[in-house]
Amino acid sequence: MEDFLMADDYELLTIVNCEPQTPIKQNGQNETVPKEPSKFVAADFRMMEKNAKAKEILICGLGHDEYNKISTCSNAKEIWYALQNAHKGINQVKRSRIELLMKNYELFSMNESKSV
């Protein structure tokens, strides 16, 4: 998926790895607050467009089951981390299952009371 994001626009991978892309400003009390849409500048719109493009690429590559895992995510970074967490350890699980099946296969024998 990383390659697909980079192939479309290299900056998209940066978008999914950085903080959520919401335009912010400093208020009078030196607190960080979201900007009002009427105060957005061109750079804010560009950043939000990149986030939307990254979300679209991530979502379009998913099936229904995967989509259900990320449907509540609001930005590309949240989707990226939700997918990473959903697939964490999958190789370990596969390896453990293969080992268990191999052990069962090796221990397989026919009961004396059963016939072929």
Salt bridges, closest charged atoms under 4 A:
ASP8 OD2 - LYS53 NZ 3.00
ASP9 OD2 - LYS50 NZ 2.02
GLU11 OE1 - ARG46 NH2 2.78
GLU11 OE1 - LYS50 NZ 3.56
GLU19 OE2 - LYS77 NZ 3.23
ASP44 OD2 - LYS35 NZ 2.68
GLU66 OE2 - LYS69 NZ 3.26
GLU66 OE1 - HIS87 NE2 2.93
